[in-house]
Amino acid sequence: MKTISVVLIEDHDLTRMGLRTALQQQDNINLMGEAANGIEGLKLLTTLQPDLAIVDIGLPDIDGIELTRKFKDFHTEAIKTKILILTMHDDELEVLSAFAAGADSYCIKNIPIQQLLEAIKTTAEGHSWIDPAIAEIVLQQVRQSNSQLIRQETVSIKALTPEEGEFIQAYPLTERELDVLELIVAGYSNSKIGEKLHISLGTVKTHVRNILDKLSASDRTEAAVRALRAGLVK
């Protein structure tokens, strides 16, 4: 298994120490450095260019959302570091603001260590990992017609990377797949999608599988996030 290089940006000493210990015990994780505030964290990310950064949302100078926005805005093309946001709360505004800033994944701090390790691995591989406790918040945003939120100013969920956009253009969804995708986002189960569209369960499963493949998504939640970022669902 490929070693994942990680930078930890967390201002709470005990939390940072606990995460440091847990990460250093993993054979496939290389903890390259850590910082206790956003300014130092931003310098670390630019200098070390790790595979992934674990970023606390409540940093004392520039918060995790602003750090993510600054880093993604200036380094998206040159540096491929993924951002995994950690927070104590499932506040809707914070969650949506984090994704608007370009965060790749989002976890609640009381997550079990095994789930955090899964989130790190999934995120480092290029997929979004959304804590089940806040997945519904992201899906609800997809359902909104304008796909925008207010956090001091109007922002929208950050667009796909050029690679993701090219992939979707190369493998566009059919009209029927878009119908199924819209119902997935709306929270319909496969059986309910079949009833709604008057198609068999087997046909629904085929469409879902094709949607995940074309969006390069590992599950329905990630497909919903990418649909939002690509503007596939209104």
N, C-alpha and C positions, 0 to 999 in steps of 0.2 A: 504494500500500500504506500502511495506517495506521501512523503512528509509534508505537512501543512505548516507554513510559517505564519506565526500569529503575533500581533501586537495588542496589548491590553491597555485600554484607556479607561480608568476608573478612579474616582476621587476618594471613595470610602476605603480607608486603609484595611480594615478587616475583610471587606468583600474582595478587595484586590489581592490580599494575601491568600484567601481561600481559593480564588480562581487560579492564581499563580500555582499553588500547590497541586490542584487538580490537573491543570494543563501539563505541568512538568512530569507528571506520572504517566503520561501517555507517550508511547513509543513513536507514534506517527505525528506528533505535534512538536514543533520547534518554537518555543516562546522567545522571540527575538528581542523584545523590549517592552517596557511599560511606562505609563505616564499617569500623573494624578490630576491633570487639567487639560483642557482642550487645546490651548496654545502649544504646549509641549507635545501633546499627542499628534497634532497636525505636523509638527516638525519631524516626529518619529516616522509617521506614515510616508512622508515625502522622501526622507533619507533612506529608510530601510526597505520600503516597497514590499511589504509582506503579502502573502496570499490573502490574508483576512485580518480585519481589525475588529475586536470586540470593543464597542463604544458605549459607555454609560450615557444615558440621555440627559442626566442632571449634573453636568460638569459645572464647576464654579465660575469659570470665566466665559468662554463661548460654550454653549451647551452642545450635546451630541448631535442635535439636528443641524445647528449652524456649522459645526465641524464637518459633518457629512456633506452639506451643501457646498462649502468652500472647497473641500477635497475633490468632490466629484466634478465641480465646475471647472477646476483648473487642471485636473490630472486624469480625466476619463480616458483620453486617447493613449497617453504615454504609460500610465500605471494601471494595472488590472486588479488592484486590491479590492476585495469585497468588504462590505460594511455590515456587521451584525450588531444591531442596536439592542441594548439591555435596559430595562426600566422596571421600576417597582409597580407601575400602574398600567391599567389597560384603558387609559383615557383616550377617547376617540380622536380628539384634536391632535394629541401627541402622536398617535399611531399614524394618522393620515399625513401629518406634517413630516414625519420621518420618511415615509415612502415618497412624498413629494420632493424631499431633498435628495433622494436617490439611494436610500438604504436598501440593501439587498434582502435582509432578513430581520426579524423582530422577535425578541424573546422576553418573557417576564422573568424577573430575577429569581423567583422561587422555583424555577424549572429544575427538575432532577438533573444531576450531572450527566447521566447517560443520554438524556434528551438534548442537553446542551452540546455534547460531543456529536450527536447526530446532526444537530443544526449546523455546527461548524463544518462537518464533512459535506453536508448537502450544499451549503453556501459556497464553500471553496470549489465545489464542482461546477458552480455556475447556475445553481437553482435557488429560488427563493424558499426560505423556511419561515413559516408564520406560526407562532405559538397558537395552539388550538383555542386558547382563551381569548384571542383577539382576531381570529380569522373572520368571524362574522362582521367585524367592523370594516375590514377591507372589502368583503363581498358586498356589504351595504353601500359602500362608496361606488362600486361598479354599477349598482342598480340606479344610481342617481343620474338624471338626464344630462347634467352639465359637467359631471366628473370633475368638480372643483371644490375647494374648501377655502376657508378664511383663517389665516393666522397672521394677523397684522396686515397682510395683503393677500390678494387672490393668487393661489398657486394651483397647479394641477399635478397629478401623479407623473413622475419623471418618465420620459419616453423610453422606448426600448433602446438598447445599445445598437450601433450600426450592424453588428453581426446578427443580432436577433431580428432586426428589421429585414435584412437581406434573406434570412432563412424563411420568414413568413412570406415575403414576396416570391420566393422560389417555390413555395408549397402553399398556395393560397387555399383558404377554406371555401368549400362549396356553399351554395345558398342554404342547403339543408343542414350542413354542419354549423353554419352561423345560427340557424334556428335552435339547434340543440345547445350550442354554446350559451346563447342567451338564457335558456331555461336552466342550464347548469349554474350560471351566475345567480339566477333567481332562487336557487336552493332546491330545485326539483330533483327527486330521485330518478333513477333510470326508468322505473315502472311508470312514474307520473309523467315523464317526458314522452314515453310511448303513448300514454292515454291522450296527452295534449296534442300530439302531432299525428295520432292515428297510425302509428307504426309499431312493429313488433319489438319485444324486448331485445332480441338478438340484433336487430337493426340498430337500435339505440346504442348497444354496447359497441357495435362496429364504428358508429359515428364518434362515440366518445374516445375510442382508441385512436381513431384517425386525428381527432382534434388534439389529443395529447402529443401525438407524434409530430404534427405540423407546427404546434406551438413549442415543441421541445420542452414540454412540461412533465414533471414526474407525477403530478396528481391534479385533481380538479381545482383545488385552491390556487395552485401555481398557475394553472391555465386561466383562471379568472383574473389574477393579477396581471398576467401578460396581455389578456384581452383588453383590460383597462388601459394599460400603457400603450397598446397599439391602436386604441380607438376602435376596436372591432365590435364593441357592444356599447349601445347608447342608452 
